[in-house]
Amino acid sequence: MKRLFYLFLLFFISFKSFAEPGIDSLKTLLDNHKAEDSTRVLLLLKYGKASFFTKADSMMYYADEALRIAQKIKWPQGIADSYQLKGVSYSYVLSDPVNAIDYYQKALVANEPLKRKRFEWQTLANIALLYHDQEEYAQALSYYKKAKAILATLPDKSGEGRLLMNMGHLHFDMGHADEAMQDYQESLSISEKNGDSLATANVLNSIGYIFLQQKNYSNAKDYITRSIQMADLTGNEVTKASALVNMSLLKLQNKAFLQAEKYGKEGLELSKAVGNLQFQRQAWDALEKVYEQTGRYRLSLDAYKEYILLNDSLISSEKKKEITRKEMQFQFDKKRALDQAELKRQRTIKNALMGGAAFILLAALSGIVLYKKKRDAEGEKKEAEFKTLVSDTEMKALRAQMNPHFIFNSLNAIGDYMMKNNAKMADDYLKKFSALMRLVLENSEQKEVLLSDDIKALELYMELEALRLNHQFTFEIKTDDNIDIENTLVPPLLLQPFVENSIRHGLSAKEGPGHIRIQFKVEGDLLICNIEDNGIGIPNAVKKESFFPGIHKKSLGIKITQSRIHILNRHKKIPLASMKIHELKQGTNVEIKLPLALNF
């Protein structure tokens, strides 16, 4: 479940030790104490933590300097605390989760002989936050539970309310609304008792949102209203922006359109002020529905365009996170492989030295072992490169599945229908466009989808293009009787780039009616997909600077398809998948062969 409201992801580290004296006094003490001892390490750490609120970009400098001195004087506590501060800096200042987790783990190892339980649970909670932010929910929950178990053994429970709140956010993102509600209620009780107004406002909004999803509008209104009031009292504009948007959604459900519009506009302006694109997207979505249901179709269309633009930006952000998660996993695997390879290499060298010249046969065997290890290492390197290729191809495929020009062409077509007062055509076009966008976004998360869903997406795409081009072409999709489209699996939108090429380069320049014919059939263990058009053909398309394989330039979509087929063959171990493009007397035929995959 995607996060639909503001997550207050609090990192855990004690700031009480430097609340007094203030940051200016700390700087003075630091400048006056030049001796490289434990006192200077403490001052560096305190000032580094304090700089998070003033000059966050300098936090790493003080962490590094504290670590240097702590290691020089061999002070375990200073080393552990320095590692933790470096983890905080990498995570919340430099946005480098790979290095952040590495230093948090180093901090835990350094703290083991010290047995500081509070330090341990805070560091574990920080690691959980990183995994949560990268949507690695199982890992995040594991670390949260470890942190909570340690905190339960301590007499000082400070921080428990915010820990429970973050656990509630995690459970909500995992789709466990009941567990999230339990965490939130416990967090609310503790936060109100401790006077933690920032956490209280956020938890109230979170509970209200869950009630809104459950259609318990009375309770939703109560909690969201209290959240707005608490946010107003404390100047917490981020939480207030989210709560205003949630209130707009609530009023929309109750058909209170004037109030929904009021809260939506207020939430939108405040979301812009705090720079939160997610809240802006929700606000535009709510306003679009208000305008539509009150008959203001021009405003509804404008709001929908704003929603689509923000949605595209946020989708791009989600894909960047997906790349970061894959990079994290790759870096962890690579580091582990390198460490293991180094240990194996050292053992091999030690054994070879122990054997010496007296055991020539053993040396020869060792040489064979070394050769095998080198061969295996090269294999592991190639496998790592292949994984990188898979990640890169997946990302490019997701971006290529729905061309931005197609999106804006569609929106302009809707606008043109509106300008011509053809509300029915605008509504039909918008429904088809929304259905296609929903299918693409849903299918983009899957490696394989049902053939029936893929056919539906292709039909919607060609229907929209045919409408936009005033029915300049017709199309048909046929499947053999021996194909169960509800149980046959295919890579999502593998054929779409070729259909797009047929329309853009084959049919748009054709005089007279155009036609696209798509056929699916089974031959043995292969699914055969044919896309055929009666367009102007490849030679004429080349003259018009078309992009086909074998000509001077290649279509980006076709390049990606070739990479996807290559990856599919690597996974299947047998090169069954293939792609061929044939020139016809009139038009072009593309044949794609895929290993037959069934959903049972």
C-alpha positions as CSV (number, residue, x, y, z in Angstrom):
1,M,0.0,0.0,0.0
2,K,1.4,3.4,-1.0
3,R,1.8,6.0,1.7
4,L,-1.1,8.4,1.3
5,F,-0.4,10.7,4.3
6,Y,2.5,12.3,5.9
7,L,4.9,10.0,7.6
8,F,6.8,11.5,10.5
9,L,9.9,9.3,10.3
10,L,11.8,10.2,13.4
11,F,15.5,9.1,13.7
12,F,16.4,8.1,17.2
13,I,19.4,9.6,19.0
14,S,19.7,11.3,22.3
15,F,19.8,15.1,22.2
16,K,19.4,15.7,26.0
17,S,23.1,15.7,26.7
18,F,23.6,19.0,24.9
19,A,20.4,20.8,25.5
20,E,22.3,22.9,27.9
21,P,24.7,24.6,27.1
22,G,23.4,25.9,23.7
23,I,25.1,25.5,20.4
24,D,27.0,28.8,20.7
25,S,28.4,27.8,24.1
26,L,29.4,24.3,22.7
27,K,31.3,26.0,19.9
28,T,33.2,28.1,22.4
29,L,34.0,25.1,24.5
30,L,35.1,23.2,21.4
31,D,37.4,26.0,20.3
32,N,39.0,26.3,23.7
33,H,39.6,22.6,24.3
34,K,42.3,21.6,21.8
35,A,43.6,18.4,23.6
36,E,42.7,15.3,21.6
37,D,41.0,13.4,24.4
38,S,37.6,11.9,25.4
39,T,36.3,15.4,26.4
40,R,37.0,16.8,22.9
41,V,35.4,13.7,21.3
42,L,32.2,14.4,23.4
43,L,32.2,18.0,22.4
44,L,32.6,17.2,18.7
45,L,29.7,14.7,18.9
46,K,27.5,17.1,20.8
47,Y,28.2,19.9,18.4
48,G,27.7,17.6,15.4
49,K,24.3,16.5,16.7
50,A,23.3,20.1,17.4
51,S,24.4,21.2,13.9
52,F,21.6,19.0,12.4
53,F,19.2,21.8,13.2
54,T,21.4,24.6,12.0
55,K,24.1,23.5,9.6
56,A,23.3,19.9,8.7
57,D,25.9,19.7,6.0
58,S,28.7,20.0,8.6
59,M,27.5,17.1,10.7
60,M,29.7,14.6,8.9
61,Y,32.9,16.7,9.5
62,Y,32.4,16.6,13.3
63,A,31.5,12.9,13.1
64,D,34.7,12.1,11.2
65,E,36.9,14.2,13.5
66,A,35.4,12.6,16.6
67,L,36.0,9.1,15.1
68,R,39.6,9.9,14.3
69,I,40.4,11.0,17.9
70,A,38.3,8.2,19.5
71,Q,40.3,5.6,17.4
72,K,43.5,7.3,18.2
73,I,43.0,7.2,22.0
74,K,41.2,3.8,21.7
75,W,38.0,4.9,23.4
76,P,35.2,2.4,22.6
77,Q,32.2,4.6,23.6
78,G,33.5,7.5,21.4
79,I,34.0,5.1,18.4
80,A,30.5,3.6,18.7
81,D,28.9,7.1,19.1
82,S,30.9,8.4,16.1
83,Y,29.8,5.5,13.9
84,Q,26.1,6.3,14.9
85,L,26.5,9.9,14.1
86,K,28.0,9.1,10.7
87,G,25.0,6.8,10.0
88,V,22.6,9.7,10.8
89,S,24.5,12.0,8.5
90,Y,24.6,9.5,5.6
91,S,20.9,8.8,6.1
92,Y,19.2,12.2,6.7
93,V,21.8,14.7,5.2
94,L,23.5,12.9,2.4
95,S,20.6,10.5,1.5
96,D,23.0,7.6,1.1
97,P,21.2,4.6,2.7
98,V,23.8,2.0,1.7
99,N,26.6,3.8,3.7
100,A,24.1,4.7,6.5
101,I,23.3,1.1,7.2
102,D,26.9,0.1,7.0
103,Y,27.9,2.6,9.8
104,Y,24.8,1.8,11.9
105,Q,26.0,-1.9,11.8
106,K,29.5,-0.8,12.8
107,A,28.0,1.2,15.7
108,L,26.2,-1.9,17.0
109,V,29.3,-4.0,16.8
110,A,31.4,-1.3,18.6
111,N,28.7,-1.1,21.3
112,E,28.5,-4.8,22.0
113,P,31.2,-4.8,24.8
114,L,29.6,-1.6,26.3
115,K,26.1,-3.2,26.6
116,R,24.4,0.2,26.3
117,K,20.8,-0.9,25.7
118,R,19.4,2.6,25.0
119,F,22.1,3.1,22.3
120,E,21.3,-0.3,20.9
121,W,17.5,0.1,20.5
122,Q,17.9,3.6,19.0
123,T,20.4,2.4,16.4
124,L,18.2,-0.6,15.5
125,A,15.2,1.8,15.1
126,N,17.3,4.0,12.8
127,I,18.1,1.0,10.6
128,A,14.4,0.1,10.5
129,L,13.5,3.6,9.3
130,L,16.0,3.2,6.4
131,Y,14.5,-0.1,5.3
132,H,11.0,1.4,5.7
133,D,11.8,4.4,3.5
134,Q,13.1,2.0,0.9
135,E,9.9,0.0,1.2
136,E,11.8,-3.1,2.5
137,Y,8.9,-3.8,4.9
138,A,9.9,-7.2,6.2
139,Q,13.4,-6.0,7.1
140,A,12.0,-2.8,8.7
141,L,9.5,-4.7,10.8
142,S,12.2,-7.1,12.0
143,Y,14.4,-4.3,13.3
144,Y,11.5,-2.4,14.8
145,K,10.6,-5.5,16.8
146,K,14.2,-5.9,18.1
147,A,14.2,-2.2,19.1
148,K,10.9,-2.5,20.9
149,A,11.9,-5.6,22.8
150,I,15.1,-3.9,24.1
151,L,13.2,-0.7,25.0
152,A,10.7,-2.8,27.0
153,T,13.5,-3.9,29.4
154,L,14.5,-0.4,30.2
155,P,13.1,1.8,33.0
156,D,13.4,4.9,30.8
157,K,10.7,4.6,28.1
158,S,11.3,8.0,26.5
159,G,10.9,7.7,22.7
160,E,8.4,4.9,23.0
161,G,5.5,7.0,21.6
162,R,7.4,7.9,18.4
163,L,8.7,4.4,18.0
164,L,5.1,3.1,18.1
165,M,4.0,5.8,15.7
166,N,6.6,4.8,13.2
167,M,5.6,1.1,13.6
168,G,2.0,2.2,12.9
169,H,3.1,3.8,9.7
170,L,4.9,0.6,8.7
171,H,1.9,-1.6,9.4
172,F,-0.3,0.8,7.4
173,D,2.1,0.6,4.4
174,M,2.1,-3.2,4.7
175,G,-1.7,-3.1,4.4
176,H,-2.3,-4.1,8.1
177,A,-4.8,-1.4,9.1
178,D,-5.9,-3.1,12.4
179,E,-2.3,-3.4,13.6
180,A,-1.6,0.1,12.5
181,M,-4.6,1.4,14.5
182,Q,-3.4,-0.5,17.6
183,D,0.1,1.1,17.3
184,Y,-1.4,4.5,16.7
185,Q,-3.8,4.3,19.7
186,E,-0.9,3.3,22.0
187,S,1.3,6.0,20.5
188,L,-1.4,8.6,21.0
189,S,-1.9,7.8,24.7
190,I,1.9,8.0,25.3
191,S,2.5,11.1,23.3
192,E,-0.4,13.0,24.9
193,K,0.8,11.9,28.4
194,N,4.4,13.1,27.6
195,G,3.2,16.4,26.0
196,D,4.7,15.4,22.6
197,S,2.5,17.7,20.4
198,L,4.3,17.0,17.2
199,A,3.8,13.3,17.4
200,T,0.2,13.7,18.7
201,A,-0.9,15.8,15.7
202,N,0.6,13.3,13.3
203,V,-0.9,10.3,15.0
204,L,-4.4,11.9,15.1
205,N,-4.2,12.6,11.4
206,S,-3.1,9.0,10.7
207,I,-5.9,7.5,12.8
208,G,-8.4,9.8,11.0
209,Y,-7.1,8.6,7.6
210,I,-7.7,5.0,8.5
211,F,-11.2,5.7,9.7
212,L,-11.7,7.6,6.4
213,Q,-10.6,4.5,4.4
214,Q,-13.0,2.4,6.5
215,K,-15.9,4.8,5.7
216,N,-16.3,5.6,9.4
217,Y,-16.8,9.2,8.6
218,S,-17.9,10.4,12.1
219,N,-14.7,9.2,13.8
220,A,-12.6,10.3,10.8
221,K,-13.9,13.9,11.1
222,D,-13.2,13.9,14.9
223,Y,-9.6,12.8,14.6
224,I,-8.7,14.9,11.6
225,T,-10.3,18.0,13.2
226,R,-8.2,17.4,16.3
227,S,-5.1,17.0,14.2
228,I,-5.7,20.3,12.4
229,Q,-6.2,22.1,15.8
230,M,-3.1,20.5,17.3
231,A,-1.0,21.4,14.2
232,D,-2.3,25.0,14.4
233,L,-1.2,25.3,18.0
234,T,2.3,24.0,17.3
235,G,2.9,25.6,13.9
236,N,3.2,22.1,12.4
237,E,2.4,23.0,8.8
238,V,3.3,19.7,7.2
239,T,0.9,17.7,9.3
240,K,-1.7,20.4,8.8
241,A,-1.4,20.2,5.0
242,S,-2.0,16.5,5.1
243,A,-4.9,16.8,7.5
244,L,-6.6,19.5,5.3
245,V,-6.4,17.3,2.2
246,N,-7.8,14.4,4.2
247,M,-10.7,16.6,5.4
248,S,-11.4,17.6,1.8
249,L,-11.6,13.9,0.9
250,L,-14.0,13.3,3.8
251,K,-16.3,16.2,2.8
252,L,-16.3,14.9,-0.8
253,Q,-17.5,11.5,0.5
254,N,-20.3,13.3,2.4
255,K,-21.3,15.3,-0.8
256,A,-20.4,18.5,1.0
257,F,-18.8,19.9,-2.2
258,L,-18.4,23.6,-1.1
259,Q,-16.5,22.5,2.1
260,A,-14.6,19.9,0.1
261,E,-13.5,22.6,-2.3
262,K,-12.5,24.9,0.6
263,Y,-10.4,22.3,2.4
264,G,-8.9,21.1,-0.8
265,K,-7.7,24.6,-1.9
266,E,-6.4,25.3,1.6
267,G,-4.5,21.9,1.7
268,L,-3.2,22.6,-1.8
269,E,-1.8,26.0,-0.9
270,L,-0.2,24.7,2.3
271,S,1.2,21.7,0.5
272,K,2.8,24.0,-2.0
273,A,4.2,26.1,0.8
274,V,5.9,23.1,2.5
275,G,6.9,21.6,-0.9
276,N,5.1,18.3,-0.6
277,L,4.2,16.9,-4.0
278,Q,2.3,14.0,-2.6
279,F,-0.2,16.2,-0.8
280,Q,-0.5,18.4,-3.8
281,R,-1.4,15.4,-6.0
282,Q,-4.1,14.3,-3.5
283,A,-5.5,17.9,-3.3
284,W,-5.8,18.1,-7.1
285,D,-7.4,14.7,-7.2
286,A,-10.0,15.8,-4.7
287,L,-10.7,19.1,-6.5
288,E,-11.0,17.3,-9.8
289,K,-13.8,15.1,-8.4
290,V,-15.5,18.2,-6.8
291,Y,-15.5,20.1,-10.1
292,E,-16.7,17.1,-12.0
293,Q,-19.6,16.4,-9.6
294,T,-20.6,20.1,-9.6
295,G,-20.6,20.3,-13.4
296,R,-17.5,22.5,-13.8
297,Y,-15.9,20.3,-16.5
298,R,-13.3,22.8,-17.7
299,L,-11.9,23.2,-14.1
300,S,-12.2,19.4,-13.7
301,L,-10.0,18.8,-16.8
302,D,-7.5,21.4,-15.6
303,A,-7.3,19.8,-12.2
304,Y,-6.9,16.4,-13.8
305,K,-4.0,17.6,-15.9
306,E,-2.3,18.9,-12.7
307,Y,-2.9,15.6,-11.0
308,I,-1.4,13.6,-14.0
309,L,1.7,15.8,-14.0
310,L,2.3,15.4,-10.3
311,N,1.5,11.7,-10.5
312,D,4.1,11.2,-13.2
313,S,6.7,13.1,-11.1
314,L,5.9,10.9,-8.0
315,I,6.0,7.7,-10.1
316,S,9.5,8.8,-11.3
317,S,10.4,9.3,-7.7
318,E,9.2,5.8,-6.8
319,K,11.2,4.3,-9.6
320,K,14.3,6.1,-8.3
321,K,13.6,4.4,-4.9
322,E,13.3,1.1,-6.6
323,I,16.7,1.7,-8.3
324,T,18.1,2.6,-4.9
325,R,16.7,-0.5,-3.3
326,K,18.3,-2.7,-6.0
327,E,21.5,-0.8,-5.7
328,M,21.5,-1.4,-1.9
329,Q,21.0,-5.1,-2.5
330,F,23.7,-5.2,-5.2
331,Q,26.2,-3.3,-2.9
332,F,25.4,-5.6,0.0
333,D,25.8,-8.7,-2.1
334,K,28.9,-7.4,-3.8
335,K,30.5,-6.5,-0.4
336,R,29.7,-9.9,1.0
337,A,31.0,-11.7,-2.1
338,L,34.3,-9.6,-1.9
339,D,34.7,-10.4,1.8
340,Q,34.1,-14.1,1.2
341,A,36.5,-14.1,-1.8
342,E,39.2,-12.3,0.2
343,L,38.9,-14.9,3.1
344,K,39.1,-17.7,0.6
345,R,42.1,-16.2,-1.1
346,Q,43.9,-15.8,2.2
347,R,43.2,-19.4,3.1
348,T,44.4,-20.6,-0.2
349,I,47.7,-18.7,0.1
350,K,48.2,-19.9,3.6
351,N,47.7,-23.5,2.6
352,A,50.0,-23.1,-0.4
353,L,52.8,-21.7,1.8
354,M,52.3,-24.5,4.4
355,G,52.7,-27.1,1.6
356,G,55.8,-25.5,0.2
357,A,58.1,-27.1,-2.3
358,A,58.0,-30.5,-0.5
359,F,54.5,-31.1,-1.8
360,I,54.6,-30.3,-5.5
361,L,51.5,-32.3,-6.1
362,L,49.6,-30.4,-3.5
363,A,50.8,-27.1,-5.1
364,A,49.5,-28.3,-8.4
365,L,46.2,-29.1,-6.9
366,S,46.2,-25.7,-5.2
367,G,46.8,-24.2,-8.6
368,I,43.7,-26.0,-10.0
369,V,41.7,-24.8,-7.0
370,L,42.9,-21.2,-7.6
371,Y,42.0,-21.5,-11.2
372,K,38.5,-22.7,-10.3
373,K,38.1,-19.9,-7.8
374,K,39.2,-17.4,-10.4
375,R,36.7,-18.8,-12.9
376,D,34.0,-18.8,-10.3
377,A,34.8,-15.2,-9.4
378,E,34.6,-14.2,-13.0
379,G,31.3,-16.0,-13.2
380,E,30.0,-14.1,-10.1
381,K,31.2,-10.8,-11.7
382,K,29.3,-11.6,-14.9
383,E,26.2,-12.6,-12.8
384,A,26.5,-9.2,-11.0
385,E,26.7,-7.4,-14.3
386,F,23.7,-9.3,-15.6
387,K,21.7,-8.3,-12.5
388,T,22.7,-4.7,-13.1
389,L,21.5,-5.1,-16.8
390,V,18.2,-6.6,-15.5
391,S,17.6,-3.7,-13.2
392,D,18.5,-1.1,-15.9
393,T,16.3,-2.8,-18.5
394,E,13.3,-3.1,-16.1
395,M,13.5,0.6,-15.3
396,K,13.8,1.5,-19.0
397,A,10.9,-0.8,-19.9
398,L,8.7,0.8,-17.3
399,R,9.5,4.3,-18.6
400,A,9.0,3.2,-22.2
401,Q,5.6,1.5,-21.7
402,M,3.7,4.7,-21.8
403,N,5.3,7.5,-23.9
404,P,4.9,11.0,-22.3
405,H,3.9,12.3,-25.8
406,F,1.0,9.9,-25.9
407,I,-0.1,11.1,-22.4
408,F,-0.1,14.8,-23.5
409,N,-1.6,14.0,-26.9
410,S,-4.4,12.3,-25.1
411,L,-5.0,15.1,-22.7
412,N,-5.0,17.6,-25.6
413,A,-7.5,15.4,-27.4
414,I,-9.8,15.5,-24.3
415,G,-9.3,19.3,-24.2
416,D,-10.2,19.5,-27.9
417,Y,-13.5,17.6,-27.3
418,M,-14.3,19.9,-24.4
419,M,-13.7,23.0,-26.5
420,K,-16.0,21.6,-29.1
421,N,-18.7,21.0,-26.4
422,N,-18.5,17.3,-27.1
423,A,-18.8,16.2,-23.5
424,K,-19.8,12.6,-24.3
425,M,-16.7,12.0,-26.4
426,A,-14.5,13.8,-23.8
427,D,-16.0,11.6,-21.1
428,D,-15.5,8.3,-23.2
429,Y,-12.0,9.3,-24.1
430,L,-11.1,10.1,-20.4
431,K,-12.6,6.8,-19.2
432,K,-10.5,4.8,-21.6
433,F,-7.4,6.9,-20.9
434,S,-7.8,6.4,-17.1
435,A,-8.4,2.7,-17.5
436,L,-5.2,2.4,-19.6
437,M,-3.1,4.4,-17.2
438,R,-4.4,2.2,-14.3
439,L,-3.5,-1.0,-16.2
440,V,0.0,0.3,-17.1
441,L,0.7,1.3,-13.5
442,E,-0.6,-2.0,-12.1
443,N,1.2,-4.1,-14.6
444,S,4.5,-2.2,-14.4
445,E,5.0,-3.8,-10.9
446,Q,4.8,-7.3,-12.3
447,K,7.3,-9.4,-14.3
448,E,4.5,-11.3,-16.0
449,V,0.8,-10.6,-16.4
450,L,-2.2,-12.5,-17.8
451,L,-2.5,-12.4,-21.5
452,S,-6.0,-11.2,-21.1
453,D,-4.8,-8.1,-19.2
454,D,-2.1,-7.4,-21.8
455,I,-4.6,-7.7,-24.6
456,K,-7.0,-5.3,-22.8
457,A,-4.1,-2.7,-22.4
458,L,-3.3,-3.1,-26.2
459,E,-7.0,-2.6,-27.1
460,L,-7.3,0.5,-25.0
461,Y,-4.1,2.0,-26.4
462,M,-5.2,1.4,-30.0
463,E,-8.7,2.6,-29.3
464,L,-7.3,5.9,-27.9
465,E,-5.0,6.4,-30.9
466,A,-7.7,5.6,-33.4
467,L,-10.0,8.2,-31.7
468,R,-7.2,10.7,-31.7
469,L,-6.5,10.1,-35.4
470,N,-10.2,10.2,-36.4
471,H,-10.3,6.5,-37.1
472,Q,-7.5,6.6,-39.7
473,F,-6.9,2.9,-39.0
474,T,-8.7,-0.2,-37.7
475,F,-7.4,-3.1,-35.7
476,E,-8.2,-6.6,-34.7
477,I,-6.7,-9.0,-32.1
478,K,-7.2,-12.8,-32.6
479,T,-6.2,-15.7,-30.3
480,D,-6.3,-19.3,-31.3
481,D,-8.9,-21.5,-29.6
482,N,-6.3,-23.6,-27.9
483,I,-5.0,-20.5,-25.9
484,D,-6.4,-19.9,-22.4
485,I,-5.9,-16.1,-22.2
486,E,-7.0,-16.1,-18.5
487,N,-4.1,-18.5,-17.5
488,T,-1.4,-17.6,-20.0
489,L,1.4,-15.3,-18.7
490,V,3.4,-12.8,-20.8
491,P,5.8,-10.0,-20.0
492,P,3.7,-6.8,-19.7
493,L,3.3,-4.6,-22.8
494,L,6.0,-6.3,-24.7
495,L,4.1,-5.7,-28.0
496,Q,3.2,-2.0,-27.3
497,P,6.4,-0.5,-28.8
498,F,5.8,-2.3,-32.2
499,V,2.1,-1.2,-32.2
500,E,3.3,2.4,-31.6
501,N,5.8,2.1,-34.5
502,S,3.1,0.8,-36.8
503,I,0.9,3.8,-36.0
504,R,3.5,6.5,-35.9
505,H,5.7,5.4,-38.9
506,G,3.6,2.9,-40.9
507,L,0.0,4.1,-40.8
508,S,0.1,7.9,-40.0
509,A,1.8,8.6,-43.3
510,K,-0.4,6.1,-45.3
511,E,-2.9,7.3,-47.8
512,G,-6.2,5.5,-47.3
513,P,-7.4,3.3,-44.4
514,G,-4.8,1.5,-42.3
515,H,-5.2,-1.8,-40.4
516,I,-3.3,-3.5,-37.7
517,R,-3.7,-7.2,-37.1
518,I,-2.4,-8.9,-33.9
519,Q,-2.5,-12.7,-33.6
520,F,-1.5,-15.1,-30.8
521,K,-1.0,-18.8,-31.4
522,V,0.7,-21.7,-29.8
523,E,3.3,-23.9,-31.5
524,G,4.7,-26.6,-29.2
525,D,6.1,-24.9,-26.1
526,L,6.1,-21.5,-27.7
527,L,3.6,-18.6,-27.8
528,I,3.8,-16.9,-31.2
529,C,2.8,-13.2,-31.3
530,N,2.4,-11.5,-34.7
531,I,1.9,-7.8,-35.3
532,E,1.2,-6.9,-38.9
533,D,0.2,-3.6,-40.5
534,N,-0.5,-2.5,-44.1
535,G,1.4,0.7,-43.7
536,I,4.1,2.3,-45.9
537,G,6.7,-0.3,-44.9
538,I,10.2,-0.1,-43.6
539,P,12.0,1.3,-46.8
540,N,9.6,4.3,-47.0
541,A,9.6,4.7,-43.2
542,V,13.4,5.0,-43.4
543,K,13.1,7.9,-45.8
544,K,11.0,9.6,-43.2
545,E,13.6,9.0,-40.6
546,S,11.8,6.1,-39.0
547,F,13.5,4.0,-36.3
548,F,13.8,0.3,-37.1
549,P,16.5,-2.3,-36.3
550,G,19.1,-2.7,-38.9
551,I,18.7,0.9,-40.1
552,H,20.9,3.8,-38.9
553,K,18.9,4.3,-35.7
554,K,17.0,2.0,-33.5
555,S,13.7,2.5,-31.8
556,L,14.2,2.9,-28.0
557,G,11.2,0.6,-27.4
558,I,12.6,-2.1,-29.7
559,K,16.0,-1.9,-28.1
560,I,14.4,-2.4,-24.7
561,T,12.4,-5.3,-26.1
562,Q,15.5,-6.9,-27.4
563,S,17.2,-6.6,-24.0
564,R,14.1,-8.0,-22.3
565,I,14.1,-11.0,-24.6
566,H,17.9,-11.5,-23.9
567,I,17.2,-11.4,-20.2
568,L,14.3,-13.9,-20.6
569,N,16.5,-16.3,-22.4
570,R,19.2,-16.0,-19.7
571,H,16.6,-16.8,-17.0
572,K,15.2,-19.8,-18.9
573,K,18.8,-21.1,-19.7
574,I,17.5,-22.0,-23.2
575,P,17.3,-19.3,-25.9
576,L,13.7,-19.9,-26.9
577,A,12.5,-16.3,-27.0
578,S,13.2,-14.3,-30.3
579,M,12.1,-11.3,-32.3
580,K,12.0,-11.0,-36.1
581,I,10.9,-8.1,-38.3
582,H,9.8,-8.9,-41.9
583,E,9.2,-6.5,-44.7
584,L,6.0,-7.2,-46.6
585,K,4.9,-6.1,-50.0
586,Q,2.7,-3.6,-48.3
587,G,3.5,-3.0,-44.6
588,T,5.5,-4.7,-41.9
589,N,5.2,-7.9,-39.9
590,V,6.8,-8.4,-36.4
591,E,7.0,-11.9,-35.0
592,I,7.8,-12.5,-31.3
593,K,8.3,-16.0,-29.9
594,L,8.0,-16.5,-26.1
595,P,8.3,-19.6,-23.9
596,L,4.7,-20.7,-23.1
597,A,4.1,-19.8,-19.4
598,L,0.9,-20.8,-17.6
599,N,-0.5,-19.5,-14.3
600,F,-0.8,-22.8,-12.6
